[in-house]
Amino acid sequence: MTTALPNDVTIDIRAGGDDRCAACPHPSSTHDPLSARFCAATVSSALDRACICR
């Protein structure tokens, strides 16, 4: 059985400016295609889940 990890990611809304990802604390420009798709789905579905980079 797997254990769910709490979503303890905090997003600094002052950092990143236009390059700030709305779903995770990483700049959007650092996302590979899979990360970009994961974060887009997280935002569009209003999900509360951890970053895929973990």
C-alpha positions, -999 to +999 in steps of 0.1 A: +000+000+000+013+035-008+012+064+015+000+098+003+024+127+008+010+160+020+011+188-005+036+210+014+048+230-016+046+268-011+046+292-040+062+326-037+039+347-058+065+376-058+091+355-075+093+346-111+071+374-125+056+363-159+075+330-158+060+318-125+041+286-128+005+287-113+008+251-101+043+247-086+071+268-073+093+263-104+096+288-133+075+278-163+106+280-185+122+251-166+093+227-174+098+199-198+068+189-219+055+164-192+059+189-164+041+216-184+012+192-191+010+180-155+009+216-142-016+227-168-039+198-158-034+206-121-045+242-126-074+235-150-088+208-128-082+227-095-063+198-081-044+199-049-014+177-056+024+178-052+047+189-080+057+163-105+094+172-100+094+156-065 
